[in-house]
Amino acid sequence: MARYVDAIDLPIPIEEAFDYLADFSKTAEWDPGVARARRITRGKVRKGSRFEVTVSFLGRRVPFEYEITEYERPSRLVLTGGDASLRSIDEITFVARPDGTRVTYEAQVELLGIRQLAEPVLQVLFQRVGRLAVRGLRERWANVDARESGPRCVSIAKRASRVKRTTNTKRRPASPGPKRAASSS
């Protein structure tokens, strides 16, 4: 089973963060791996709401159906999805912070049947997909404008510069840059 976990601080109140991410039809707004997303069920988003999410993966577009299986507003959300070839579980938790909300996103994908043999490759690919999705979510809230969010846009835009990655990742040391010739003076 491939797994990806990351945390991000969003400059919005916990209820707003929860409502935005609970509406999985909005994933195409922030996840570059999602080509299209729509809600299948009608009415208010709640436990049992279903979504169709079309993912671009290895040059193909693959539709998956997701359902909210746990809905604990505003602290926790679980979506389960997939198709005949894989199963996905996305657990999203929310913690209020003085300047917004800490969102922890944990996604697990399990290949089914004979496809399980490809899980080592899936783990590598899934890490990249996860990093791109979290970066997209961070950029979504860092690039808020007035047409999109109304009167709250000014305060969100001011706080957006504080949106930051909160997980520890290994980084390569910065290169020392080009060497300069010694001066002869």
C-alpha positions as CSV (number, residue, x, y, z in Angstrom):
1,M,0.0,0.0,0.0
2,A,1.4,3.4,-1.0
3,R,1.0,6.1,1.6
4,Y,1.6,9.9,1.6
5,V,1.3,12.2,4.6
6,D,1.9,15.9,4.8
7,A,0.7,18.9,6.8
8,I,0.0,22.5,5.7
9,D,-1.0,25.6,7.4
10,L,-3.8,27.5,5.7
11,P,-4.6,31.1,6.5
12,I,-8.3,30.5,6.9
13,P,-10.6,29.5,9.8
14,I,-11.0,25.8,10.5
15,E,-14.7,25.7,9.4
16,E,-13.8,27.3,6.0
17,A,-10.9,24.9,5.5
18,F,-13.1,21.9,6.4
19,D,-16.0,22.9,4.1
20,Y,-13.6,23.6,1.2
21,L,-11.8,20.2,1.4
22,A,-15.0,18.3,2.2
23,D,-16.4,19.4,-1.2
24,F,-14.2,17.0,-3.2
25,S,-15.6,18.5,-6.4
26,K,-13.1,21.3,-5.8
27,T,-10.0,19.1,-6.0
28,A,-9.4,20.1,-9.6
29,E,-8.9,23.7,-8.3
30,W,-5.8,22.7,-6.3
31,D,-4.6,19.2,-7.3
32,P,-2.7,19.3,-10.6
33,G,-3.2,15.5,-11.0
34,V,-7.0,15.9,-11.1
35,A,-8.4,16.7,-14.6
36,R,-12.0,17.0,-13.5
37,A,-14.1,16.6,-10.4
38,R,-17.8,16.8,-9.8
39,R,-20.3,15.9,-7.1
40,I,-22.6,13.0,-7.9
41,T,-25.0,13.4,-4.9
42,R,-27.3,16.4,-4.4
43,G,-27.8,18.5,-1.4
44,K,-25.4,19.6,1.4
45,V,-22.0,17.9,1.5
46,R,-22.1,15.3,4.4
47,K,-21.4,11.7,5.2
48,G,-22.4,9.7,2.2
49,S,-21.8,12.4,-0.3
50,R,-20.2,11.0,-3.5
51,F,-17.9,12.5,-6.1
52,E,-16.4,11.5,-9.4
53,V,-12.8,12.5,-9.7
54,T,-11.0,12.0,-13.0
55,V,-7.3,11.7,-12.4
56,S,-4.5,12.2,-15.0
57,F,-2.0,9.4,-14.5
58,L,0.8,8.2,-16.8
59,G,-0.8,9.9,-19.8
60,R,-4.3,8.5,-19.2
61,R,-7.5,9.9,-17.6
62,V,-9.0,7.6,-15.1
63,P,-12.3,8.2,-13.3
64,F,-12.6,7.3,-9.7
65,E,-15.6,7.5,-7.4
66,Y,-15.2,8.8,-3.9
67,E,-17.5,8.8,-0.9
68,I,-17.3,10.6,2.4
69,T,-17.2,7.8,4.9
70,E,-16.5,9.9,8.0
71,Y,-17.6,13.5,8.5
72,E,-16.7,15.1,11.8
73,R,-17.0,18.8,11.1
74,P,-14.7,20.7,11.6
75,S,-12.0,18.3,12.8
76,R,-11.9,15.2,10.6
77,L,-12.9,13.9,7.2
78,V,-12.4,10.5,5.5
79,L,-13.0,9.8,1.8
80,T,-12.9,6.3,0.4
81,G,-12.6,5.8,-3.4
82,G,-11.3,4.0,-6.3
83,D,-12.3,1.6,-9.0
84,A,-11.8,-2.0,-9.9
85,S,-8.0,-1.6,-10.0
86,L,-7.3,0.3,-6.8
87,R,-8.7,1.5,-3.5
88,S,-7.9,5.0,-2.0
89,I,-8.5,6.3,1.5
90,D,-7.9,10.0,2.2
91,E,-8.0,11.1,5.8
92,I,-7.9,14.8,6.4
93,T,-7.6,16.3,9.9
94,F,-8.0,20.0,10.9
95,V,-6.6,21.9,13.9
96,A,-7.4,25.5,14.6
97,R,-4.4,27.7,15.0
98,P,-4.2,31.4,15.9
99,D,-3.5,32.4,12.2
100,G,-5.6,29.8,10.5
101,T,-5.8,26.0,10.3
102,R,-3.3,23.2,10.3
103,V,-4.5,20.6,7.8
104,T,-2.9,17.1,7.8
105,Y,-3.6,15.1,4.7
106,E,-3.0,11.4,4.7
107,A,-3.6,9.4,1.5
108,Q,-3.3,5.7,1.0
109,V,-3.6,3.8,-2.2
110,E,-3.7,0.1,-2.6
111,L,-3.6,-1.7,-5.9
112,L,-5.9,-4.6,-6.3
113,G,-5.4,-8.0,-7.8
114,I,-2.4,-8.7,-9.9
115,R,-1.6,-5.0,-10.0
116,Q,-0.3,-5.4,-6.4
117,L,3.0,-6.4,-8.0
118,A,3.6,-2.8,-9.0
119,E,3.2,-1.4,-5.5
120,P,6.9,-0.5,-5.1
121,V,6.7,1.6,-8.3
122,L,3.4,3.1,-7.1
123,Q,5.0,4.2,-3.8
124,V,7.6,6.3,-5.7
125,L,5.0,7.8,-8.0
126,F,2.5,8.4,-5.2
127,Q,5.1,10.5,-3.3
128,R,5.5,12.8,-6.3
129,V,1.7,13.0,-6.8
130,G,1.2,13.8,-3.1
131,R,3.9,16.6,-3.1
132,L,2.3,18.2,-6.2
133,A,-1.2,18.1,-4.7
134,V,-0.1,19.7,-1.4
135,R,1.9,22.3,-3.3
136,G,-1.2,23.0,-5.3
137,L,-3.3,23.4,-2.2
138,R,-0.7,25.8,-0.7
139,E,-0.7,27.8,-3.9
140,R,-4.5,27.8,-4.1
141,W,-4.6,29.8,-0.9
142,A,-1.5,31.9,-1.6
143,N,-3.0,33.2,-4.8
144,V,-6.5,34.3,-3.6
145,D,-7.9,37.3,-5.4
146,A,-10.9,39.6,-4.9
147,R,-13.1,38.1,-7.7
148,E,-12.7,34.7,-6.1
149,S,-13.2,35.3,-2.4
150,G,-15.1,38.5,-2.0
151,P,-14.4,40.7,1.1
152,R,-12.2,38.2,2.9
153,C,-9.6,38.2,0.1
154,V,-7.6,41.1,1.6
155,S,-7.1,39.4,4.9
156,I,-6.4,36.0,3.3
157,A,-4.0,37.5,0.8
158,K,-2.1,39.3,3.6
159,R,-1.8,36.0,5.6
160,A,-1.1,33.9,2.5
161,S,2.6,34.7,2.7
162,R,2.6,32.7,5.9
163,V,1.3,29.6,4.3
164,K,4.2,27.1,4.8
165,R,5.1,23.5,4.5
166,T,5.2,21.9,7.9
167,T,6.7,18.5,7.4
168,N,10.4,17.7,7.6
169,T,11.9,16.8,4.3
170,K,15.4,16.0,3.3
171,R,16.9,18.8,1.3
172,R,20.0,18.9,-0.7
173,P,22.6,21.4,0.6
174,A,22.7,24.6,-1.4
175,S,25.4,24.7,-4.0
176,P,28.2,27.1,-3.2
177,G,27.6,28.9,-6.5
178,P,30.1,29.8,-9.1
179,K,33.7,30.1,-8.0
180,R,35.2,33.5,-8.4
181,A,38.7,34.2,-9.6
182,A,41.0,35.5,-6.9
183,S,41.7,39.2,-7.2
184,S,45.3,40.2,-7.7
185,S,45.0,43.6,-6.1
